[in-house]
Amino acid sequence: MNRSEQKHMSKFLTLVLRHQPEIIHIQPDPQGWVSVQELLIALQKNKKGLSVDELHQIVETNDKNRFELSTDGKRIRARYGHSISISKEHSESVNPPELLFHGTATRFLASILREGLQRMNRQYVHLSTDLHTAKQVGGRHGKPIILIIEAGRMRSDGFLFYRTEPNVWLTKHVPPAYIRFQEMSNL
């Protein structure tokens, strides 16, 4: 599998494991897990054939560490970003860095500064520890802008944060009082 095919398949797996499992007729369990065998059979039936080794390669080399395999290697799930209902609550909150980042498009800025960052159709607001990731995310939706989140102050004020691998932080909501923004030309 070449790099382009791997990237395409990674995006497709993100779609079915986070958002639309029904398009290949799979049903994740309440925690988001799907049998690897069931997934591979469903992919094959939908002309998206993949071997176990290729699946492992996608999981291990995904730049955003989007997927995880169970310890026995028999199940797979998306680590974060679900719009489907799963009960993968993060049990223990942790102290975030003082500042985190969120990339978005400039057209959303007025609404965000008025209402804060909302979960929308996901379980959490996703924040990043680095500008590069935030810029990539923001660029997917239009002209990017980086929001600087005062996560340390939020935590001091009682907001909970959860960390996923490698550099994604989750919280339920970011009120406007904790948000600053930075134009991309100034970065």
ZATORFI-271931 format. One record per atom (N, C-alpha, C): residue in three letters; chain; atom name; x, y, z. Coordinates in steps of 0.02 Angstrom, whole numbers, plus 50000, padded with zeros to 5 digits. Example, Ala and Ser with C-alpha at 12.3 -4.5 7.8 and 13.67 -1.06 7.14 Angstrom:
// residues 2
[node 'ALA','A','N',[50660,49716,50390]] [node 'ALA','A','CA',[50615,49775,50390]] [node 'ALA','A','C',[50660,49835,50390]] [node 'SER','A','N',[50642,49888,50354]] [node 'SER','A','CA',[50684,49947,50357]] [node 'SER','A','C',[50645,50002,50394]] 
***
This chain:
// residues 187
[node 'MET','A','N',[50042,49942,50000]] [node 'MET','A','CA',[50000,50000,50000]] [node 'MET','A','C',[50045,50062,50000]] [node 'ASN','A','N',[50036,50105,49950]] [node 'ASN','A','CA',[50078,50164,49948]] [node 'ASN','A','C',[50051,50218,49995]] [node 'ARG','A','N',[50088,50271,50004]] [node 'ARG','A','CA',[50072,50324,50052]] [node 'ARG','A','C',[50004,50357,50037]] [node 'SER','A','N',[49990,50368,49974]] [node 'SER','A','CA',[49927,50399,49953]] [node 'SER','A','C',[49867,50353,49970]] [node 'GLU','A','N',[49875,50289,49955]] [node 'GLU','A','CA',[49822,50241,49971]] [node 'GLU','A','C',[49812,50236,50047]] [node 'GLN','A','N',[49867,50237,50083]] [node 'GLN','A','CA',[49864,50233,50156]] [node 'GLN','A','C',[49827,50294,50184]] [node 'LYS','A','N',[49842,50353,50159]] [node 'LYS','A','CA',[49809,50414,50182]] [node 'LYS','A','C',[49734,50412,50166]] [node 'HIS','A','N',[49718,50389,50106]] [node 'HIS','A','CA',[49647,50383,50087]] [node 'HIS','A','C',[49611,50334,50133]] [node 'MET','A','N',[49641,50277,50146]] [node 'MET','A','CA',[49609,50227,50189]] [node 'MET','A','C',[49603,50253,50260]] [node 'SER','A','N',[49653,50289,50284]] [node 'SER','A','CA',[49650,50318,50351]] [node 'SER','A','C',[49591,50365,50358]] [node 'LYS','A','N',[49580,50406,50307]] [node 'LYS','A','CA',[49522,50452,50308]] [node 'LYS','A','C',[49456,50414,50307]] [node 'PHE','A','N',[49455,50360,50268]] [node 'PHE','A','CA',[49394,50320,50265]] [node 'PHE','A','C',[49380,50286,50332]] [node 'LEU','A','N',[49432,50259,50364]] [node 'LEU','A','CA',[49425,50229,50430]] [node 'LEU','A','C',[49401,50280,50481]] [node 'THR','A','N',[49427,50341,50476]] [node 'THR','A','CA',[49405,50394,50521]] [node 'THR','A','C',[49330,50405,50512]] [node 'LEU','A','N',[49308,50408,50450]] [node 'LEU','A','CA',[49236,50417,50437]] [node 'LEU','A','C',[49194,50362,50468]] [node 'VAL','A','N',[49212,50299,50456]] [node 'VAL','A','CA',[49169,50245,50480]] [node 'VAL','A','C',[49176,50231,50554]] [node 'LEU','A','N',[49234,50243,50584]] [node 'LEU','A','CA',[49242,50229,50655]] [node 'LEU','A','C',[49220,50287,50699]] [node 'ARG','A','N',[49220,50348,50673]] [node 'ARG','A','CA',[49199,50406,50712]] [node 'ARG','A','C',[49127,50428,50699]] [node 'HIS','A','N',[49107,50424,50635]] [node 'HIS','A','CA',[49046,50458,50616]] [node 'HIS','A','C',[48991,50416,50582]] [node 'GLN','A','N',[49010,50373,50535]] [node 'GLN','A','CA',[48959,50338,50496]] [node 'GLN','A','C',[48974,50264,50487]] [node 'PRO','A','N',[48973,50225,50541]] [node 'PRO','A','CA',[48986,50153,50534]] [node 'PRO','A','C',[48935,50118,50490]] [node 'GLU','A','N',[48876,50147,50485]] [node 'GLU','A','CA',[48823,50115,50447]] [node 'GLU','A','C',[48838,50112,50372]] [node 'ILE','A','N',[48883,50154,50347]] [node 'ILE','A','CA',[48895,50152,50274]] [node 'ILE','A','C',[48930,50087,50252]] [node 'ILE','A','N',[48962,50053,50299]] [node 'ILE','A','CA',[48990,49987,50282]] [node 'ILE','A','C',[48958,49932,50325]] [node 'HIS','A','N',[48903,49950,50357]] [node 'HIS','A','CA',[48862,49901,50395]] [node 'HIS','A','C',[48900,49869,50454]] [node 'ILE','A','N',[48933,49912,50493]] [node 'ILE','A','CA',[48963,49888,50555]] [node 'ILE','A','C',[48929,49924,50613]] [node 'GLN','A','N',[48933,49894,50673]] [node 'GLN','A','CA',[48903,49924,50732]] [node 'GLN','A','C',[48954,49922,50789]] [node 'PRO','A','N',[48984,49980,50804]] [node 'PRO','A','CA',[49030,49982,50861]] [node 'PRO','A','C',[48994,49966,50926]] [node 'ASP','A','N',[49031,49938,50974]] [node 'ASP','A','CA',[49001,49926,51040]] [node 'ASP','A','C',[48994,49993,51077]] [node 'PRO','A','N',[48966,49993,51137]] [node 'PRO','A','CA',[48955,50057,51172]] [node 'PRO','A','C',[49018,50099,51185]] [node 'GLN','A','N',[49077,50068,51184]] [node 'GLN','A','CA',[49140,50105,51193]] [node 'GLN','A','C',[49174,50122,51127]] [node 'GLY','A','N',[49142,50106,51071]] [node 'GLY','A','CA',[49169,50122,51005]] [node 'GLY','A','C',[49211,50068,50973]] [node 'TRP','A','N',[49218,50011,51006]] [node 'TRP','A','CA',[49260,49956,50978]] [node 'TRP','A','C',[49222,49918,50924]] [node 'VAL','A','N',[49260,49895,50874]] [node 'VAL','A','CA',[49235,49852,50821]] [node 'VAL','A','C',[49285,49795,50814]] [node 'SER','A','N',[49260,49736,50802]] [node 'SER','A','CA',[49304,49679,50789]] [node 'SER','A','C',[49345,49693,50726]] [node 'VAL','A','N',[49410,49681,50730]] [node 'VAL','A','CA',[49453,49691,50671]] [node 'VAL','A','C',[49430,49646,50614]] [node 'GLN','A','N',[49413,49584,50630]] [node 'GLN','A','CA',[49389,49538,50578]] [node 'GLN','A','C',[49325,49564,50546]] [node 'GLU','A','N',[49278,49587,50587]] [node 'GLU','A','CA',[49215,49614,50560]] [node 'GLU','A','C',[49229,49676,50516]] [node 'LEU','A','N',[49274,49719,50538]] [node 'LEU','A','CA',[49292,49778,50499]] [node 'LEU','A','C',[49322,49759,50432]] [node 'LEU','A','N',[49370,49713,50432]] [node 'LEU','A','CA',[49403,49693,50370]] [node 'LEU','A','C',[49354,49660,50321]] [node 'ILE','A','N',[49308,49620,50346]] [node 'ILE','A','CA',[49257,49589,50303]] [node 'ILE','A','C',[49211,49643,50274]] [node 'ALA','A','N',[49190,49691,50316]] [node 'ALA','A','CA',[49146,49745,50292]] [node 'ALA','A','C',[49182,49788,50240]] [node 'LEU','A','N',[49246,49802,50251]] [node 'LEU','A','CA',[49284,49841,50202]] [node 'LEU','A','C',[49290,49804,50136]] [node 'GLN','A','N',[49302,49738,50139]] [node 'GLN','A','CA',[49307,49697,50079]] [node 'GLN','A','C',[49242,49698,50040]] [node 'LYS','A','N',[49186,49692,50075]] [node 'LYS','A','CA',[49120,49693,50042]] [node 'LYS','A','C',[49106,49760,50009]] [node 'ASN','A','N',[49138,49812,50033]] [node 'ASN','A','CA',[49128,49879,50006]] [node 'ASN','A','C',[49186,49900,49961]] [node 'LYS','A','N',[49222,49851,49935]] [node 'LYS','A','CA',[49276,49861,49887]] [node 'LYS','A','C',[49331,49907,49915]] [node 'LYS','A','N',[49344,49899,49979]] [node 'LYS','A','CA',[49397,49937,50013]] [node 'LYS','A','C',[49443,49887,50049]] [node 'GLY','A','N',[49459,49833,50016]] [node 'GLY','A','CA',[49497,49779,50047]] [node 'GLY','A','C',[49561,49802,50080]] [node 'LEU','A','N',[49575,49771,50136]] [node 'LEU','A','CA',[49632,49789,50177]] [node 'LEU','A','C',[49655,49726,50214]] [node 'SER','A','N',[49719,49716,50219]] [node 'SER','A','CA',[49745,49659,50257]] [node 'SER','A','C',[49754,49679,50330]] [node 'VAL','A','N',[49764,49631,50373]] [node 'VAL','A','CA',[49777,49645,50443]] [node 'VAL','A','C',[49841,49686,50450]] [node 'ASP','A','N',[49893,49667,50412]] [node 'ASP','A','CA',[49956,49704,50415]] [node 'ASP','A','C',[49948,49776,50392]] [node 'GLU','A','N',[49909,49787,50340]] [node 'GLU','A','CA',[49897,49855,50315]] [node 'GLU','A','C',[49858,49896,50367]] [node 'LEU','A','N',[49810,49865,50400]] [node 'LEU','A','CA',[49773,49899,50452]] [node 'LEU','A','C',[49819,49918,50510]] [node 'HIS','A','N',[49862,49873,50530]] [node 'HIS','A','CA',[49910,49887,50583]] [node 'HIS','A','C',[49957,49944,50563]] [node 'GLN','A','N',[49978,49945,50500]] [node 'GLN','A','CA',[50021,49998,50475]] [node 'GLN','A','C',[49986,50065,50479]] [node 'ILE','A','N',[49922,50068,50461]] [node 'ILE','A','CA',[49883,50130,50465]] [node 'ILE','A','C',[49879,50154,50537]] [node 'VAL','A','N',[49863,50108,50583]] [node 'VAL','A','CA',[49857,50126,50654]] [node 'VAL','A','C',[49924,50152,50680]] [node 'GLU','A','N',[49978,50119,50664]] [node 'GLU','A','CA',[50044,50137,50691]] [node 'GLU','A','C',[50074,50200,50661]] [node 'THR','A','N',[50056,50216,50599]] [node 'THR','A','CA',[50088,50273,50566]] [node 'THR','A','C',[50043,50334,50559]] [node 'ASN','A','N',[49981,50331,50584]] [node 'ASN','A','CA',[49937,50388,50578]] [node 'ASN','A','C',[49967,50447,50616]] [node 'ASP','A','N',[49975,50503,50582]] [node 'ASP','A','CA',[50009,50560,50611]] [node 'ASP','A','C',[49972,50591,50670]] [node 'LYS','A','N',[49907,50580,50675]] [node 'LYS','A','CA',[49869,50608,50731]] [node 'LYS','A','C',[49847,50554,50781]] [node 'ASN','A','N',[49874,50494,50773]] [node 'ASN','A','CA',[49860,50439,50819]] [node 'ASN','A','C',[49785,50431,50831]] [node 'ARG','A','N',[49748,50429,50776]] [node 'ARG','A','CA',[49675,50428,50779]] [node 'ARG','A','C',[49645,50362,50801]] [node 'PHE','A','N',[49682,50308,50793]] [node 'PHE','A','CA',[49654,50242,50804]] [node 'PHE','A','C',[49692,50205,50859]] [node 'GLU','A','N',[49658,50157,50889]] [node 'GLU','A','CA',[49693,50113,50936]] [node 'GLU','A','C',[49666,50042,50928]] [node 'LEU','A','N',[49712,49996,50938]] [node 'LEU','A','CA',[49695,49925,50938]] [node 'LEU','A','C',[49693,49902,51011]] [node 'SER','A','N',[49649,49854,51025]] [node 'SER','A','CA',[49647,49825,51092]] [node 'SER','A','C',[49712,49789,51105]] [node 'THR','A','N',[49727,49775,51168]] [node 'THR','A','CA',[49790,49743,51185]] [node 'THR','A','C',[49799,49676,51151]] [node 'ASP','A','N',[49744,49640,51138]] [node 'ASP','A','CA',[49750,49576,51103]] [node 'ASP','A','C',[49749,49583,51027]] [node 'GLY','A','N',[49740,49645,51002]] [node 'GLY','A','CA',[49740,49658,50930]] [node 'GLY','A','C',[49678,49637,50894]] [node 'LYS','A','N',[49626,49617,50931]] [node 'LYS','A','CA',[49565,49591,50899]] [node 'LYS','A','C',[49511,49644,50888]] [node 'ARG','A','N',[49520,49703,50918]] [node 'ARG','A','CA',[49471,49756,50910]] [node 'ARG','A','C',[49506,49822,50894]] [node 'ILE','A','N',[49468,49867,50862]] [node 'ILE','A','CA',[49494,49932,50843]] [node 'ILE','A','C',[49441,49985,50857]] [node 'ARG','A','N',[49463,50046,50872]] [node 'ARG','A','CA',[49417,50102,50878]] [node 'ARG','A','C',[49454,50167,50864]] [node 'ALA','A','N',[49415,50219,50853]] [node 'ALA','A','CA',[49443,50287,50848]] [node 'ALA','A','C',[49455,50310,50920]] [node 'ARG','A','N',[49511,50344,50931]] [node 'ARG','A','CA',[49528,50367,50998]] [node 'ARG','A','C',[49484,50425,51020]] [node 'TYR','A','N',[49466,50470,50974]] [node 'TYR','A','CA',[49430,50531,50992]] [node 'TYR','A','C',[49394,50557,50930]] [node 'GLY','A','N',[49353,50608,50940]] [node 'GLY','A','CA',[49321,50643,50885]] [node 'GLY','A','C',[49255,50613,50861]] [node 'HIS','A','N',[49224,50571,50901]] [node 'HIS','A','CA',[49163,50538,50880]] [node 'HIS','A','C',[49103,50585,50876]] [node 'SER','A','N',[49063,50576,50825]] [node 'SER','A','CA',[48998,50608,50823]] [node 'SER','A','C',[48944,50555,50837]] [node 'ILE','A','N',[48962,50491,50831]] [node 'ILE','A','CA',[48915,50438,50851]] [node 'ILE','A','C',[48916,50434,50926]] [node 'SER','A','N',[48864,50409,50954]] [node 'SER','A','CA',[48858,50404,51027]] [node 'SER','A','C',[48898,50345,51053]] [node 'ILE','A','N',[48949,50360,51091]] [node 'ILE','A','CA',[48987,50308,51125]] [node 'ILE','A','C',[48996,50330,51197]] [node 'SER','A','N',[49009,50282,51241]] [node 'SER','A','CA',[49018,50299,51312]] [node 'SER','A','C',[49091,50296,51332]] [node 'LYS','A','N',[49133,50325,51290]] [node 'LYS','A','CA',[49204,50325,51304]] [node 'LYS','A','C',[49220,50388,51345]] [node 'GLU','A','N',[49192,50392,51402]] [node 'GLU','A','CA',[49206,50449,51445]] [node 'GLU','A','C',[49276,50442,51473]] [node 'HIS','A','N',[49310,50496,51478]] [node 'HIS','A','CA',[49377,50496,51506]] [node 'HIS','A','C',[49369,50502,51581]] [node 'SER','A','N',[49394,50453,51617]] [node 'SER','A','CA',[49379,50449,51688]] [node 'SER','A','C',[49420,50496,51732]] [node 'GLU','A','N',[49479,50513,51712]] [node 'GLU','A','CA',[49521,50553,51756]] [node 'GLU','A','C',[49544,50616,51719]] [node 'SER','A','N',[49524,50673,51746]] [node 'SER','A','CA',[49547,50735,51715]] [node 'SER','A','C',[49619,50749,51736]] [node 'VAL','A','N',[49654,50787,51694]] [node 'VAL','A','CA',[49724,50803,51708]] [node 'VAL','A','C',[49735,50877,51697]] [node 'ASN','A','N',[49788,50903,51727]] [node 'ASN','A','CA',[49805,50973,51719]] [node 'ASN','A','C',[49834,50986,51650]] [node 'PRO','A','N',[49804,51033,51613]] [node 'PRO','A','CA',[49830,51048,51547]] [node 'PRO','A','C',[49888,51097,51550]] [node 'PRO','A','N',[49922,51107,51494]] [node 'PRO','A','CA',[49972,51161,51492]] [node 'PRO','A','C',[49936,51229,51501]] [node 'GLU','A','N',[49973,51280,51515]] [node 'GLU','A','CA',[49943,51346,51524]] [node 'GLU','A','C',[49904,51368,51463]] [node 'LEU','A','N',[49932,51356,51404]] [node 'LEU','A','CA',[49900,51376,51341]] [node 'LEU','A','C',[49891,51316,51296]] [node 'LEU','A','N',[49834,51313,51264]] [node 'LEU','A','CA',[49820,51264,51212]] [node 'LEU','A','C',[49796,51302,51151]] [node 'PHE','A','N',[49791,51268,51094]] [node 'PHE','A','CA',[49772,51301,51032]] [node 'PHE','A','C',[49714,51265,50998]] [node 'HIS','A','N',[49676,51304,50960]] [node 'HIS','A','CA',[49621,51276,50921]] [node 'HIS','A','C',[49621,51312,50854]] [node 'GLY','A','N',[49624,51274,50801]] [node 'GLY','A','CA',[49622,51304,50734]] [node 'GLY','A','C',[49551,51304,50708]] [node 'THR','A','N',[49532,51359,50678]] [node 'THR','A','CA',[49465,51364,50647]] [node 'THR','A','C',[49471,51412,50588]] [node 'ALA','A','N',[49416,51424,50555]] [node 'ALA','A','CA',[49415,51471,50499]] [node 'ALA','A','C',[49393,51539,50524]] [node 'THR','A','N',[49419,51591,50493]] [node 'THR','A','CA',[49404,51659,50514]] [node 'THR','A','C',[49329,51674,50513]] [node 'ARG','A','N',[49292,51641,50469]] [node 'ARG','A','CA',[49220,51655,50465]] [node 'ARG','A','C',[49182,51634,50527]] [node 'PHE','A','N',[49212,51592,50570]] [node 'PHE','A','CA',[49179,51570,50631]] [node 'PHE','A','C',[49198,51612,50692]] [node 'LEU','A','N',[49246,51657,50684]] [node 'LEU','A','CA',[49273,51693,50741]] [node 'LEU','A','C',[49221,51733,50780]] [node 'ALA','A','N',[49179,51771,50747]] [node 'ALA','A','CA',[49129,51813,50782]] [node 'ALA','A','C',[49084,51770,50827]] [node 'SER','A','N',[49061,51715,50801]] [node 'SER','A','CA',[49018,51669,50839]] [node 'SER','A','C',[49056,51639,50898]] [node 'ILE','A','N',[49118,51620,50888]] [node 'ILE','A','CA',[49158,51590,50941]] [node 'ILE','A','C',[49171,51641,50996]] [node 'LEU','A','N',[49187,51702,50977]] [node 'LEU','A','CA',[49201,51754,51028]] [node 'LEU','A','C',[49137,51773,51067]] [node 'ARG','A','N',[49080,51760,51037]] [node 'ARG','A','CA',[49016,51772,51070]] [node 'ARG','A','C',[48994,51713,51115]] [node 'GLU','A','N',[49001,51652,51089]] [node 'GLU','A','CA',[48974,51592,51122]] [node 'GLU','A','C',[49027,51545,51150]] [node 'GLY','A','N',[49089,51555,51132]] [node 'GLY','A','CA',[49142,51509,51152]] [node 'GLY','A','C',[49147,51451,51104]] [node 'LEU','A','N',[49192,51405,51119]] [node 'LEU','A','CA',[49199,51344,51078]] [node 'LEU','A','C',[49150,51292,51104]] [node 'GLN','A','N',[49108,51269,51059]] [node 'GLN','A','CA',[49056,51220,51075]] [node 'GLN','A','C',[49077,51151,51048]] [node 'ARG','A','N',[49050,51099,51078]] [node 'ARG','A','CA',[49065,51031,51056]] [node 'ARG','A','C',[49034,51016,50988]] [node 'MET','A','N',[48983,51052,50971]] [node 'MET','A','CA',[48945,51040,50910]] [node 'MET','A','C',[48920,50968,50909]] [node 'ASN','A','N',[48937,50929,50858]] [node 'ASN','A','CA',[48912,50861,50855]] [node 'ASN','A','C',[48961,50810,50884]] [node 'ARG','A','N',[49011,50834,50919]] [node 'ARG','A','CA',[49060,50789,50950]] [node 'ARG','A','C',[49049,50787,51025]] [node 'GLN','A','N',[49085,50743,51059]] [node 'GLN','A','CA',[49078,50737,51131]] [node 'GLN','A','C',[49120,50789,51168]] [node 'TYR','A','N',[49172,50814,51136]] [node 'TYR','A','CA',[49217,50862,51168]] [node 'TYR','A','C',[49241,50914,51117]] [node 'VAL','A','N',[49264,50970,51143]] [node 'VAL','A','CA',[49302,51019,51103]] [node 'VAL','A','C',[49373,50992,51101]] [node 'HIS','A','N',[49404,50993,51042]] [node 'HIS','A','CA',[49472,50969,51034]] [node 'HIS','A','C',[49521,51027,51032]] [node 'LEU','A','N',[49573,51022,51072]] [node 'LEU','A','CA',[49625,51073,51077]] [node 'LEU','A','C',[49692,51040,51065]] [node 'SER','A','N',[49740,51079,51044]] [node 'SER','A','CA',[49806,51052,51027]] [node 'SER','A','C',[49860,51086,51067]] [node 'THR','A','N',[49916,51051,51076]] [node 'THR','A','CA',[49973,51081,51110]] [node 'THR','A','C',[50019,51118,51062]] [node 'ASP','A','N',[50007,51111,50996]] [node 'ASP','A','CA',[50053,51144,50949]] [node 'ASP','A','C',[50017,51183,50895]] [node 'LEU','A','N',[50050,51236,50873]] [node 'LEU','A','CA',[50022,51280,50822]] [node 'LEU','A','C',[50013,51246,50754]] [node 'HIS','A','N',[50060,51202,50737]] [node 'HIS','A','CA',[50058,51169,50671]] [node 'HIS','A','C',[49993,51129,50663]] [node 'THR','A','N',[49975,51089,50714]] [node 'THR','A','CA',[49914,51050,50711]] [node 'THR','A','C',[49853,51096,50707]] [node 'ALA','A','N',[49852,51148,50749]] [node 'ALA','A','CA',[49796,51194,50749]] [node 'ALA','A','C',[49789,51228,50681]] [node 'LYS','A','N',[49844,51246,50650]] [node 'LYS','A','CA',[49842,51278,50584]] [node 'LYS','A','C',[49814,51230,50532]] [node 'GLN','A','N',[49835,51167,50535]] [node 'GLN','A','CA',[49809,51116,50488]] [node 'GLN','A','C',[49734,51109,50495]] [node 'VAL','A','N',[49711,51104,50557]] [node 'VAL','A','CA',[49639,51096,50570]] [node 'VAL','A','C',[49601,51157,50544]] [node 'GLY','A','N',[49625,51216,50560]] [node 'GLY','A','CA',[49591,51277,50538]] [node 'GLY','A','C',[49589,51284,50463]] [node 'GLY','A','N',[49641,51262,50429]] [node 'GLY','A','CA',[49645,51266,50357]] [node 'GLY','A','C',[49597,51221,50321]] [node 'ARG','A','N',[49570,51172,50354]] [node 'ARG','A','CA',[49521,51127,50323]] [node 'ARG','A','C',[49454,51161,50313]] [node 'HIS','A','N',[49443,51216,50348]] [node 'HIS','A','CA',[49377,51247,50348]] [node 'HIS','A','C',[49376,51316,50315]] [node 'GLY','A','N',[49432,51338,50288]] [node 'GLY','A','CA',[49437,51404,50257]] [node 'GLY','A','C',[49501,51438,50278]] [node 'LYS','A','N',[49501,51505,50275]] [node 'LYS','A','CA',[49559,51543,50296]] [node 'LYS','A','C',[49570,51531,50371]] [node 'PRO','A','N',[49628,51502,50390]] [node 'PRO','A','CA',[49636,51482,50460]] [node 'PRO','A','C',[49652,51540,50507]] [node 'ILE','A','N',[49630,51530,50567]] [node 'ILE','A','CA',[49648,51574,50623]] [node 'ILE','A','C',[49661,51529,50683]] [node 'ILE','A','N',[49709,51548,50724]] [node 'ILE','A','CA',[49726,51509,50783]] [node 'ILE','A','C',[49695,51541,50845]] [node 'LEU','A','N',[49657,51502,50882]] [node 'LEU','A','CA',[49631,51525,50946]] [node 'LEU','A','C',[49678,51502,51001]] [node 'ILE','A','N',[49695,51547,51044]] [node 'ILE','A','CA',[49738,51531,51101]] [node 'ILE','A','C',[49693,51523,51161]] [node 'ILE','A','N',[49695,51464,51191]] [node 'ILE','A','CA',[49651,51447,51246]] [node 'ILE','A','C',[49690,51450,51312]] [node 'GLU','A','N',[49665,51488,51359]] [node 'GLU','A','CA',[49697,51494,51424]] [node 'GLU','A','C',[49675,51435,51468]] [node 'ALA','A','N',[49703,51377,51450]] [node 'ALA','A','CA',[49683,51314,51482]] [node 'ALA','A','C',[49701,51311,51556]] [node 'GLY','A','N',[49759,51337,51574]] [node 'GLY','A','CA',[49779,51337,51645]] [node 'GLY','A','C',[49730,51376,51687]] [node 'ARG','A','N',[49709,51433,51663]] [node 'ARG','A','CA',[49661,51474,51699]] [node 'ARG','A','C',[49593,51439,51702]] [node 'MET','A','N',[49574,51407,51647]] [node 'MET','A','CA',[49511,51370,51646]] [node 'MET','A','C',[49512,51315,51699]] [node 'ARG','A','N',[49567,51278,51702]] [node 'ARG','A','CA',[49573,51224,51751]] [node 'ARG','A','C',[49568,51253,51822]] [node 'SER','A','N',[49601,51309,51835]] [node 'SER','A','CA',[49597,51341,51901]] [node 'SER','A','C',[49526,51361,51918]] [node 'ASP','A','N',[49487,51376,51866]] [node 'ASP','A','CA',[49417,51396,51876]] [node 'ASP','A','C',[49369,51337,51877]] [node 'GLY','A','N',[49396,51276,51875]] [node 'GLY','A','CA',[49354,51216,51884]] [node 'GLY','A','C',[49337,51177,51821]] [node 'PHE','A','N',[49361,51197,51764]] [node 'PHE','A','CA',[49347,51160,51703]] [node 'PHE','A','C',[49392,51098,51700]] [node 'LEU','A','N',[49365,51044,51673]] [node 'LEU','A','CA',[49402,50981,51669]] [node 'LEU','A','C',[49432,50971,51600]] [node 'PHE','A','N',[49492,50942,51599]] [node 'PHE','A','CA',[49527,50927,51536]] [node 'PHE','A','C',[49549,50854,51537]] [node 'TYR','A','N',[49549,50825,51477]] [node 'TYR','A','CA',[49570,50756,51468]] [node 'TYR','A','C',[49620,50755,51411]] [node 'ARG','A','N',[49671,50714,51418]] [node 'ARG','A','CA',[49722,50710,51366]] [node 'ARG','A','C',[49716,50644,51328]] [node 'THR','A','N',[49720,50650,51262]] [node 'THR','A','CA',[49725,50590,51220]] [node 'THR','A','C',[49793,50594,51185]] [node 'GLU','A','N',[49813,50542,51154]] [node 'GLU','A','CA',[49879,50541,51122]] [node 'GLU','A','C',[49874,50568,51051]] [node 'PRO','A','N',[49925,50599,51025]] [node 'PRO','A','CA',[49986,50620,51058]] [node 'PRO','A','C',[49982,50690,51088]] [node 'ASN','A','N',[49945,50735,51055]] [node 'ASN','A','CA',[49944,50804,51081]] [node 'ASN','A','C',[49875,50835,51080]] [node 'VAL','A','N',[49824,50795,51086]] [node 'VAL','A','CA',[49756,50819,51085]] [node 'VAL','A','C',[49728,50822,51156]] [node 'TRP','A','N',[49700,50879,51172]] [node 'TRP','A','CA',[49667,50889,51237]] [node 'TRP','A','C',[49593,50899,51226]] [node 'LEU','A','N',[49553,50875,51272]] [node 'LEU','A','CA',[49481,50878,51265]] [node 'LEU','A','C',[49450,50915,51325]] [node 'THR','A','N',[49397,50952,51312]] [node 'THR','A','CA',[49357,50983,51364]] [node 'THR','A','C',[49286,50990,51337]] [node 'LYS','A','N',[49238,51000,51380]] [node 'LYS','A','CA',[49168,51003,51358]] [node 'LYS','A','C',[49150,51069,51325]] [node 'HIS','A','N',[49181,51125,51346]] [node 'HIS','A','CA',[49163,51191,51320]] [node 'HIS','A','C',[49218,51240,51338]] [node 'VAL','A','N',[49230,51288,51295]] [node 'VAL','A','CA',[49278,51341,51310]] [node 'VAL','A','C',[49240,51408,51306]] [node 'PRO','A','N',[49225,51438,51363]] [node 'PRO','A','CA',[49190,51503,51362]] [node 'PRO','A','C',[49233,51558,51331]] [node 'PRO','A','N',[49201,51609,51303]] [node 'PRO','A','CA',[49238,51663,51269]] [node 'PRO','A','C',[49291,51697,51312]] [node 'ALA','A','N',[49281,51700,51377]] [node 'ALA','A','CA',[49328,51735,51421]] [node 'ALA','A','C',[49397,51703,51421]] [node 'TYR','A','N',[49403,51642,51398]] [node 'TYR','A','CA',[49468,51606,51398]] [node 'TYR','A','C',[49500,51602,51329]] [node 'ILE','A','N',[49472,51639,51281]] [node 'ILE','A','CA',[49494,51634,51211]] [node 'ILE','A','C',[49526,51700,51188]] [node 'ARG','A','N',[49586,51693,51160]] [node 'ARG','A','CA',[49618,51748,51123]] [node 'ARG','A','C',[49629,51721,51052]] [node 'PHE','A','N',[49642,51764,51005]] [node 'PHE','A','CA',[49655,51739,50938]] [node 'PHE','A','C',[49716,51771,50907]] [node 'GLN','A','N',[49744,51735,50859]] [node 'GLN','A','CA',[49805,51757,50826]] [node 'GLN','A','C',[49796,51750,50751]] [node 'GLU','A','N',[49803,51804,50714]] [node 'GLU','A','CA',[49800,51800,50641]] [node 'GLU','A','C',[49858,51758,50616]] [node 'MET','A','N',[49848,51721,50563]] [node 'MET','A','CA',[49901,51676,50538]] [node 'MET','A','C',[49961,51715,50513]] [node 'SER','A','N',[49953,51774,50487]] [node 'SER','A','CA',[50009,51812,50462]] [node 'SER','A','C',[50057,51833,50517]] [node 'ASN','A','N',[50034,51832,50580]] [node 'ASN','A','CA',[50075,51851,50636]] [node 'ASN','A','C',[50110,51791,50668]] [node 'LEU','A','N',[50102,51732,50640]] [node 'LEU','A','CA',[50132,51672,50669]] [node 'LEU','A','C',[50194,51652,50632]] 
***
